Amino acid sequence: MTKIYRLLTEDDTSAFCHKVSLALSRGWELHGSPSMAFDAETGRMRCAQAVTKDIEADYSPDMKLGQQ
């Protein structure tokens, strides 16, 4: 069993919540608390949430994590 990791990021809109909800519906689990930071270049708040998932495959840097 291999544990894989993703960091989901998005502007602070409902799109971020939908991105995290989609990952959870595909078997990913929350890892830690979400983070928010102000992006001075764009003038927007950004959100981030780490997620992990156990898979039955060997890890490869070529794998598309979002498709696992």
PDB file of N, CA, C and O in Angstrom:
ATOM      1  N   MET A   1       0.860  -1.179   0.000  1.00  0.00           N
ATOM      2  CA  MET A   1       0.000   0.000   0.000  1.00  0.00           C
ATOM      3  C   MET A   1       0.905   1.240   0.000  1.00  0.00           C
ATOM      4  O   MET A   1       1.874   1.310   0.755  1.00  0.00           O
ATOM      5  N   THR A   2       0.584   2.192  -0.834  1.00  0.00           N
ATOM      6  CA  THR A   2       1.350   3.428  -0.964  1.00  0.00           C
ATOM      7  C   THR A   2       0.467   4.609  -0.598  1.00  0.00           C
ATOM      8  O   THR A   2      -0.682   4.681  -1.034  1.00  0.00           O
ATOM      9  N   LYS A   3       0.984   5.528   0.192  1.00  0.00           N
ATOM     10  CA  LYS A   3       0.250   6.754   0.510  1.00  0.00           C
ATOM     11  C   LYS A   3       0.733   7.849  -0.431  1.00  0.00           C
ATOM     12  O   LYS A   3       1.934   8.093  -0.554  1.00  0.00           O
ATOM     13  N   ILE A   4      -0.223   8.511  -1.099  1.00  0.00           N
ATOM     14  CA  ILE A   4       0.119   9.631  -1.970  1.00  0.00           C
ATOM     15  C   ILE A   4      -0.461  10.924  -1.391  1.00  0.00           C
ATOM     16  O   ILE A   4      -1.384  10.897  -0.578  1.00  0.00           O
ATOM     17  N   TYR A   5       0.095  12.044  -1.822  1.00  0.00           N
ATOM     18  CA  TYR A   5      -0.193  13.355  -1.227  1.00  0.00           C
ATOM     19  C   TYR A   5      -0.472  14.353  -2.339  1.00  0.00           C
ATOM     20  O   TYR A   5       0.174  14.336  -3.387  1.00  0.00           O
ATOM     21  N   ARG A   6      -1.440  15.218  -2.091  1.00  0.00           N
ATOM     22  CA  ARG A   6      -1.723  16.344  -2.997  1.00  0.00           C
ATOM     23  C   ARG A   6      -1.966  17.587  -2.155  1.00  0.00           C
ATOM     24  O   ARG A   6      -2.444  17.499  -1.024  1.00  0.00           O
ATOM     25  N   LEU A   7      -1.637  18.729  -2.705  1.00  0.00           N
ATOM     26  CA  LEU A   7      -1.980  20.009  -2.088  1.00  0.00           C
ATOM     27  C   LEU A   7      -2.928  20.714  -3.048  1.00  0.00           C
ATOM     28  O   LEU A   7      -2.531  21.139  -4.133  1.00  0.00           O
ATOM     29  N   LEU A   8      -4.180  20.830  -2.634  1.00  0.00           N
ATOM     30  CA  LEU A   8      -5.194  21.490  -3.446  1.00  0.00           C
ATOM     31  C   LEU A   8      -5.162  22.983  -3.151  1.00  0.00           C
ATOM     32  O   LEU A   8      -5.149  23.381  -1.987  1.00  0.00           O
ATOM     33  N   THR A   9      -5.151  23.806  -4.181  1.00  0.00           N
ATOM     34  CA  THR A   9      -5.137  25.258  -4.002  1.00  0.00           C
ATOM     35  C   THR A   9      -6.150  25.889  -4.944  1.00  0.00           C
ATOM     36  O   THR A   9      -6.493  25.331  -5.987  1.00  0.00           O
ATOM     37  N   GLU A  10      -6.615  27.052  -4.554  1.00  0.00           N
ATOM     38  CA  GLU A  10      -7.609  27.766  -5.366  1.00  0.00           C
ATOM     39  C   GLU A  10      -7.864  29.113  -4.708  1.00  0.00           C
ATOM     40  O   GLU A  10      -7.587  29.298  -3.523  1.00  0.00           O
ATOM     41  N   ASP A  11      -8.395  30.052  -5.486  1.00  0.00           N
ATOM     42  CA  ASP A  11      -8.858  31.304  -4.890  1.00  0.00           C
ATOM     43  C   ASP A  11      -9.950  30.982  -3.869  1.00  0.00           C
ATOM     44  O   ASP A  11     -10.584  29.929  -3.943  1.00  0.00           O
ATOM     45  N   ASP A  12     -10.163  31.879  -2.930  1.00  0.00           N
ATOM     46  CA  ASP A  12     -11.166  31.687  -1.874  1.00  0.00           C
ATOM     47  C   ASP A  12     -12.565  31.906  -2.449  1.00  0.00           C
ATOM     48  O   ASP A  12     -13.190  32.946  -2.241  1.00  0.00           O
ATOM     49  N   THR A  13     -13.035  30.893  -3.178  1.00  0.00           N
ATOM     50  CA  THR A  13     -14.380  30.905  -3.746  1.00  0.00           C
ATOM     51  C   THR A  13     -14.984  29.521  -3.525  1.00  0.00           C
ATOM     52  O   THR A  13     -14.340  28.635  -2.963  1.00  0.00           O
ATOM     53  N   SER A  14     -16.209  29.347  -3.968  1.00  0.00           N
ATOM     54  CA  SER A  14     -16.830  28.028  -3.840  1.00  0.00           C
ATOM     55  C   SER A  14     -16.082  26.986  -4.668  1.00  0.00           C
ATOM     56  O   SER A  14     -16.195  25.790  -4.397  1.00  0.00           O
ATOM     57  N   ALA A  15     -15.323  27.416  -5.669  1.00  0.00           N
ATOM     58  CA  ALA A  15     -14.550  26.476  -6.486  1.00  0.00           C
ATOM     59  C   ALA A  15     -13.568  25.687  -5.619  1.00  0.00           C
ATOM     60  O   ALA A  15     -13.334  24.504  -5.867  1.00  0.00           O
ATOM     61  N   PHE A  16     -12.998  26.333  -4.611  1.00  0.00           N
ATOM     62  CA  PHE A  16     -12.080  25.627  -3.707  1.00  0.00           C
ATOM     63  C   PHE A  16     -12.831  24.539  -2.943  1.00  0.00           C
ATOM     64  O   PHE A  16     -12.352  23.410  -2.844  1.00  0.00           O
ATOM     65  N   CYS A  17     -13.991  24.866  -2.408  1.00  0.00           N
ATOM     66  CA  CYS A  17     -14.785  23.887  -1.659  1.00  0.00           C
ATOM     67  C   CYS A  17     -15.190  22.726  -2.556  1.00  0.00           C
ATOM     68  O   CYS A  17     -15.178  21.575  -2.119  1.00  0.00           O
ATOM     69  N   HIS A  18     -15.546  23.012  -3.794  1.00  0.00           N
ATOM     70  CA  HIS A  18     -15.911  21.950  -4.727  1.00  0.00           C
ATOM     71  C   HIS A  18     -14.708  21.065  -5.060  1.00  0.00           C
ATOM     72  O   HIS A  18     -14.852  19.850  -5.190  1.00  0.00           O
ATOM     73  N   LYS A  19     -13.533  21.663  -5.195  1.00  0.00           N
ATOM     74  CA  LYS A  19     -12.321  20.892  -5.481  1.00  0.00           C
ATOM     75  C   LYS A  19     -12.013  19.934  -4.334  1.00  0.00           C
ATOM     76  O   LYS A  19     -11.683  18.772  -4.571  1.00  0.00           O
ATOM     77  N   VAL A  20     -12.118  20.407  -3.104  1.00  0.00           N
ATOM     78  CA  VAL A  20     -11.862  19.557  -1.938  1.00  0.00           C
ATOM     79  C   VAL A  20     -12.961  18.487  -1.826  1.00  0.00           C
ATOM     80  O   VAL A  20     -12.663  17.322  -1.562  1.00  0.00           O
ATOM     81  N   SER A  21     -14.207  18.873  -2.023  1.00  0.00           N
ATOM     82  CA  SER A  21     -15.315  17.917  -1.937  1.00  0.00           C
ATOM     83  C   SER A  21     -15.171  16.810  -2.985  1.00  0.00           C
ATOM     84  O   SER A  21     -15.451  15.648  -2.692  1.00  0.00           O
ATOM     85  N   LEU A  22     -14.747  17.149  -4.180  1.00  0.00           N
ATOM     86  CA  LEU A  22     -14.545  16.150  -5.225  1.00  0.00           C
ATOM     87  C   LEU A  22     -13.447  15.171  -4.812  1.00  0.00           C
ATOM     88  O   LEU A  22     -13.600  13.960  -4.973  1.00  0.00           O
ATOM     89  N   ALA A  23     -12.348  15.692  -4.283  1.00  0.00           N
ATOM     90  CA  ALA A  23     -11.262  14.809  -3.825  1.00  0.00           C
ATOM     91  C   ALA A  23     -11.762  13.869  -2.726  1.00  0.00           C
ATOM     92  O   ALA A  23     -11.452  12.678  -2.747  1.00  0.00           O
ATOM     93  N   LEU A  24     -12.529  14.390  -1.769  1.00  0.00           N
ATOM     94  CA  LEU A  24     -13.061  13.548  -0.695  1.00  0.00           C
ATOM     95  C   LEU A  24     -13.992  12.472  -1.249  1.00  0.00           C
ATOM     96  O   LEU A  24     -13.979  11.337  -0.772  1.00  0.00           O
ATOM     97  N   SER A  25     -14.789  12.816  -2.242  1.00  0.00           N
ATOM     98  CA  SER A  25     -15.715  11.843  -2.829  1.00  0.00           C
ATOM     99  C   SER A  25     -14.972  10.750  -3.587  1.00  0.00           C
ATOM    100  O   SER A  25     -15.531   9.686  -3.852  1.00  0.00           O
ATOM    101  N   ARG A  26     -13.707  11.009  -3.938  1.00  0.00           N
ATOM    102  CA  ARG A  26     -12.882  10.019  -4.649  1.00  0.00           C
ATOM    103  C   ARG A  26     -11.949   9.265  -3.715  1.00  0.00           C
ATOM    104  O   ARG A  26     -11.025   8.585  -4.162  1.00  0.00           O
ATOM    105  N   GLY A  27     -12.196   9.389  -2.413  1.00  0.00           N
ATOM    106  CA  GLY A  27     -11.441   8.596  -1.453  1.00  0.00           C
ATOM    107  C   GLY A  27     -10.234   9.267  -0.823  1.00  0.00           C
ATOM    108  O   GLY A  27      -9.542   8.644  -0.018  1.00  0.00           O
ATOM    109  N   TRP A  28      -9.961  10.520  -1.166  1.00  0.00           N
ATOM    110  CA  TRP A  28      -8.869  11.247  -0.528  1.00  0.00           C
ATOM    111  C   TRP A  28      -9.306  11.630   0.876  1.00  0.00           C
ATOM    112  O   TRP A  28     -10.499  11.788   1.132  1.00  0.00           O
ATOM    113  N   GLU A  29      -8.351  11.780   1.787  1.00  0.00           N
ATOM    114  CA  GLU A  29      -8.634  12.174   3.169  1.00  0.00           C
ATOM    115  C   GLU A  29      -7.912  13.479   3.485  1.00  0.00           C
ATOM    116  O   GLU A  29      -6.796  13.719   3.024  1.00  0.00           O
ATOM    117  N   LEU A  30      -8.575  14.317   4.283  1.00  0.00           N
ATOM    118  CA  LEU A  30      -7.953  15.578   4.697  1.00  0.00           C
ATOM    119  C   LEU A  30      -6.689  15.288   5.501  1.00  0.00           C
ATOM    120  O   LEU A  30      -6.645  14.351   6.297  1.00  0.00           O
ATOM    121  N   HIS A  31      -5.678  16.095   5.283  1.00  0.00           N
ATOM    122  CA  HIS A  31      -4.422  15.968   6.022  1.00  0.00           C
ATOM    123  C   HIS A  31      -4.100  17.344   6.603  1.00  0.00           C
ATOM    124  O   HIS A  31      -3.626  18.230   5.893  1.00  0.00           O
ATOM    125  N   GLY A  32      -4.360  17.513   7.888  1.00  0.00           N
ATOM    126  CA  GLY A  32      -4.123  18.812   8.518  1.00  0.00           C
ATOM    127  C   GLY A  32      -5.245  19.786   8.250  1.00  0.00           C
ATOM    128  O   GLY A  32      -6.283  19.439   7.686  1.00  0.00           O
ATOM    129  N   SER A  33      -5.011  21.004   8.666  1.00  0.00           N
ATOM    130  CA  SER A  33      -6.011  22.065   8.525  1.00  0.00           C
ATOM    131  C   SER A  33      -5.803  22.836   7.229  1.00  0.00           C
ATOM    132  O   SER A  33      -4.696  22.868   6.693  1.00  0.00           O
ATOM    133  N   PRO A  34      -6.871  23.459   6.724  1.00  0.00           N
ATOM    134  CA  PRO A  34      -6.700  24.298   5.544  1.00  0.00           C
ATOM    135  C   PRO A  34      -5.905  25.554   5.890  1.00  0.00           C
ATOM    136  O   PRO A  34      -5.819  25.949   7.053  1.00  0.00           O
ATOM    137  N   SER A  35      -5.332  26.169   4.871  1.00  0.00           N
ATOM    138  CA  SER A  35      -4.591  27.422   5.041  1.00  0.00           C
ATOM    139  C   SER A  35      -5.167  28.475   4.111  1.00  0.00           C
ATOM    140  O   SER A  35      -5.715  28.167   3.053  1.00  0.00           O
ATOM    141  N   MET A  36      -5.029  29.726   4.532  1.00  0.00           N
ATOM    142  CA  MET A  36      -5.419  30.856   3.695  1.00  0.00           C
ATOM    143  C   MET A  36      -4.286  31.864   3.713  1.00  0.00           C
ATOM    144  O   MET A  36      -3.616  32.046   4.730  1.00  0.00           O
ATOM    145  N   ALA A  37      -4.079  32.518   2.576  1.00  0.00           N
ATOM    146  CA  ALA A  37      -3.052  33.555   2.487  1.00  0.00           C
ATOM    147  C   ALA A  37      -3.497  34.578   1.451  1.00  0.00           C
ATOM    148  O   ALA A  37      -4.196  34.251   0.491  1.00  0.00           O
ATOM    149  N   PHE A  38      -3.085  35.809   1.660  1.00  0.00           N
ATOM    150  CA  PHE A  38      -3.411  36.884   0.729  1.00  0.00           C
ATOM    151  C   PHE A  38      -2.344  36.928  -0.355  1.00  0.00           C
ATOM    152  O   PHE A  38      -1.151  36.994  -0.056  1.00  0.00           O
ATOM    153  N   ASP A  39      -2.772  36.893  -1.616  1.00  0.00           N
ATOM    154  CA  ASP A  39      -1.863  37.008  -2.756  1.00  0.00           C
ATOM    155  C   ASP A  39      -1.839  38.475  -3.177  1.00  0.00           C
ATOM    156  O   ASP A  39      -2.753  38.949  -3.852  1.00  0.00           O
ATOM    157  N   ALA A  40      -0.796  39.186  -2.778  1.00  0.00           N
ATOM    158  CA  ALA A  40      -0.712  40.627  -3.029  1.00  0.00           C
ATOM    159  C   ALA A  40      -0.650  40.936  -4.529  1.00  0.00           C
ATOM    160  O   ALA A  40      -1.103  41.994  -4.966  1.00  0.00           O
ATOM    161  N   GLU A  41      -0.099  40.026  -5.299  1.00  0.00           N
ATOM    162  CA  GLU A  41       0.018  40.257  -6.745  1.00  0.00           C
ATOM    163  C   GLU A  41      -1.343  40.294  -7.427  1.00  0.00           C
ATOM    164  O   GLU A  41      -1.568  41.110  -8.321  1.00  0.00           O
ATOM    165  N   THR A  42      -2.256  39.410  -7.007  1.00  0.00           N
ATOM    166  CA  THR A  42      -3.587  39.359  -7.619  1.00  0.00           C
ATOM    167  C   THR A  42      -4.642  40.074  -6.784  1.00  0.00           C
ATOM    168  O   THR A  42      -5.737  40.355  -7.271  1.00  0.00           O
ATOM    169  N   GLY A  43      -4.317  40.367  -5.528  1.00  0.00           N
ATOM    170  CA  GLY A  43      -5.277  41.007  -4.634  1.00  0.00           C
ATOM    171  C   GLY A  43      -6.366  40.058  -4.152  1.00  0.00           C
ATOM    172  O   GLY A  43      -7.455  40.502  -3.786  1.00  0.00           O
ATOM    173  N   ARG A  44      -6.085  38.757  -4.146  1.00  0.00           N
ATOM    174  CA  ARG A  44      -7.085  37.766  -3.749  1.00  0.00           C
ATOM    175  C   ARG A  44      -6.575  36.887  -2.617  1.00  0.00           C
ATOM    176  O   ARG A  44      -5.372  36.693  -2.438  1.00  0.00           O
ATOM    177  N   MET A  45      -7.532  36.363  -1.861  1.00  0.00           N
ATOM    178  CA  MET A  45      -7.204  35.347  -0.862  1.00  0.00           C
ATOM    179  C   MET A  45      -7.083  34.012  -1.572  1.00  0.00           C
ATOM    180  O   MET A  45      -7.862  33.709  -2.476  1.00  0.00           O
ATOM    181  N   ARG A  46      -6.101  33.208  -1.162  1.00  0.00           N
ATOM    182  CA  ARG A  46      -5.898  31.866  -1.709  1.00  0.00           C
ATOM    183  C   ARG A  46      -6.066  30.849  -0.595  1.00  0.00           C
ATOM    184  O   ARG A  46      -5.691  31.108   0.549  1.00  0.00           O
ATOM    185  N   CYS A  47      -6.623  29.701  -0.920  1.00  0.00           N
ATOM    186  CA  CYS A  47      -6.822  28.623   0.043  1.00  0.00           C
ATOM    187  C   CYS A  47      -5.991  27.415  -0.374  1.00  0.00           C
ATOM    188  O   CYS A  47      -5.689  27.217  -1.551  1.00  0.00           O
ATOM    189  N   ALA A  48      -5.630  26.610   0.631  1.00  0.00           N
ATOM    190  CA  ALA A  48      -4.902  25.367   0.372  1.00  0.00           C
ATOM    191  C   ALA A  48      -5.361  24.311   1.367  1.00  0.00           C
ATOM    192  O   ALA A  48      -5.641  24.607   2.528  1.00  0.00           O
ATOM    193  N   GLN A  49      -5.430  23.078   0.890  1.00  0.00           N
ATOM    194  CA  GLN A  49      -5.767  21.938   1.748  1.00  0.00           C
ATOM    195  C   GLN A  49      -4.979  20.733   1.271  1.00  0.00           C
ATOM    196  O   GLN A  49      -5.044  20.356   0.101  1.00  0.00           O
ATOM    197  N   ALA A  50      -4.235  20.133   2.184  1.00  0.00           N
ATOM    198  CA  ALA A  50      -3.522  18.904   1.864  1.00  0.00           C
ATOM    199  C   ALA A  50      -4.473  17.726   2.003  1.00  0.00           C
ATOM    200  O   ALA A  50      -5.315  17.691   2.901  1.00  0.00           O
ATOM    201  N   VAL A  51      -4.325  16.756   1.095  1.00  0.00           N
ATOM    202  CA  VAL A  51      -5.096  15.523   1.148  1.00  0.00           C
ATOM    203  C   VAL A  51      -4.160  14.349   0.865  1.00  0.00           C
ATOM    204  O   VAL A  51      -3.159  14.495   0.163  1.00  0.00           O
ATOM    205  N   THR A  52      -4.499  13.190   1.417  1.00  0.00           N
ATOM    206  CA  THR A  52      -3.717  11.980   1.183  1.00  0.00           C
ATOM    207  C   THR A  52      -4.653  10.834   0.819  1.00  0.00           C
ATOM    208  O   THR A  52      -5.858  10.884   1.069  1.00  0.00           O
ATOM    209  N   LYS A  53      -4.063   9.799   0.219  1.00  0.00           N
ATOM    210  CA  LYS A  53      -4.851   8.633  -0.171  1.00  0.00           C
ATOM    211  C   LYS A  53      -3.936   7.420  -0.212  1.00  0.00           C
ATOM    212  O   LYS A  53      -2.801   7.506  -0.680  1.00  0.00           O
ATOM    213  N   ASP A  54      -4.431   6.295   0.277  1.00  0.00           N
ATOM    214  CA  ASP A  54      -3.714   5.030   0.161  1.00  0.00           C
ATOM    215  C   ASP A  54      -4.130   4.363  -1.144  1.00  0.00           C
ATOM    216  O   ASP A  54      -5.319   4.219  -1.427  1.00  0.00           O
ATOM    217  N   ILE A  55      -3.136   3.957  -1.940  1.00  0.00           N
ATOM    218  CA  ILE A  55      -3.427   3.281  -3.208  1.00  0.00           C
ATOM    219  C   ILE A  55      -2.673   1.961  -3.272  1.00  0.00           C
ATOM    220  O   ILE A  55      -1.682   1.761  -2.570  1.00  0.00           O
ATOM    221  N   GLU A  56      -3.151   1.079  -4.112  1.00  0.00           N
ATOM    222  CA  GLU A  56      -2.526  -0.234  -4.270  1.00  0.00           C
ATOM    223  C   GLU A  56      -1.665  -0.246  -5.518  1.00  0.00           C
ATOM    224  O   GLU A  56      -1.841  -1.094  -6.393  1.00  0.00           O
ATOM    225  N   ALA A  57      -0.742   0.684  -5.603  1.00  0.00           N
ATOM    226  CA  ALA A  57       0.188   0.773  -6.725  1.00  0.00           C
ATOM    227  C   ALA A  57       1.480   1.370  -6.206  1.00  0.00           C
ATOM    228  O   ALA A  57       1.496   2.050  -5.180  1.00  0.00           O
ATOM    229  N   ASP A  58       2.547   1.115  -6.910  1.00  0.00           N
ATOM    230  CA  ASP A  58       3.817   1.739  -6.551  1.00  0.00           C
ATOM    231  C   ASP A  58       3.790   3.194  -6.983  1.00  0.00           C
ATOM    232  O   ASP A  58       3.240   3.527  -8.033  1.00  0.00           O
ATOM    233  N   TYR A  59       4.381   4.057  -6.176  1.00  0.00           N
ATOM    234  CA  TYR A  59       4.446   5.473  -6.517  1.00  0.00           C
ATOM    235  C   TYR A  59       5.383   5.682  -7.703  1.00  0.00           C
ATOM    236  O   TYR A  59       6.425   5.034  -7.808  1.00  0.00           O
ATOM    237  N   SER A  60       5.004   6.578  -8.577  1.00  0.00           N
ATOM    238  CA  SER A  60       5.852   7.006  -9.678  1.00  0.00           C
ATOM    239  C   SER A  60       5.656   8.505  -9.857  1.00  0.00           C
ATOM    240  O   SER A  60       4.520   8.978  -9.824  1.00  0.00           O
ATOM    241  N   PRO A  61       6.736   9.267 -10.046  1.00  0.00           N
ATOM    242  CA  PRO A  61       6.576  10.704 -10.265  1.00  0.00           C
ATOM    243  C   PRO A  61       5.790  11.030 -11.531  1.00  0.00           C
ATOM    244  O   PRO A  61       5.355  12.167 -11.714  1.00  0.00           O
ATOM    245  N   ASP A  62       5.605  10.053 -12.396  1.00  0.00           N
ATOM    246  CA  ASP A  62       4.854  10.271 -13.634  1.00  0.00           C
ATOM    247  C   ASP A  62       3.349  10.129 -13.457  1.00  0.00           C
ATOM    248  O   ASP A  62       2.586  10.525 -14.338  1.00  0.00           O
ATOM    249  N   MET A  63       2.904   9.564 -12.317  1.00  0.00           N
ATOM    250  CA  MET A  63       1.461   9.350 -12.134  1.00  0.00           C
ATOM    251  C   MET A  63       0.730  10.678 -11.976  1.00  0.00           C
ATOM    252  O   MET A  63       1.258  11.633 -11.406  1.00  0.00           O
ATOM    253  N   LYS A  64      -0.477  10.717 -12.485  1.00  0.00           N
ATOM    254  CA  LYS A  64      -1.340  11.888 -12.337  1.00  0.00           C
ATOM    255  C   LYS A  64      -2.116  11.700 -11.044  1.00  0.00           C
ATOM    256  O   LYS A  64      -3.054  10.904 -10.981  1.00  0.00           O
ATOM    257  N   LEU A  65      -1.719  12.438 -10.011  1.00  0.00           N
ATOM    258  CA  LEU A  65      -2.280  12.225  -8.677  1.00  0.00           C
ATOM    259  C   LEU A  65      -3.793  12.428  -8.636  1.00  0.00           C
ATOM    260  O   LEU A  65      -4.492  11.694  -7.938  1.00  0.00           O
ATOM    261  N   GLY A  66      -4.299  13.395  -9.361  1.00  0.00           N
ATOM    262  CA  GLY A  66      -5.723  13.661  -9.353  1.00  0.00           C
ATOM    263  C   GLY A  66      -6.552  12.543  -9.952  1.00  0.00           C
ATOM    264  O   GLY A  66      -7.763  12.489  -9.736  1.00  0.00           O
ATOM    265  N   GLN A  67      -5.921  11.650 -10.700  1.00  0.00           N
ATOM    266  CA  GLN A  67      -6.651  10.545 -11.323  1.00  0.00           C
ATOM    267  C   GLN A  67      -6.561   9.270 -10.503  1.00  0.00           C
ATOM    268  O   GLN A  67      -7.069   8.229 -10.918  1.00  0.00           O
ATOM    269  N   GLN A  68      -5.920   9.337  -9.345  1.00  0.00           N
ATOM    270  CA  GLN A  68      -5.773   8.148  -8.500  1.00  0.00           C
ATOM    271  C   GLN A  68      -7.001   7.949  -7.635  1.00  0.00           C
ATOM    272  O   GLN A  68      -7.060   6.997  -6.857  1.00  0.00           O
TER     273      GLN A  68
END
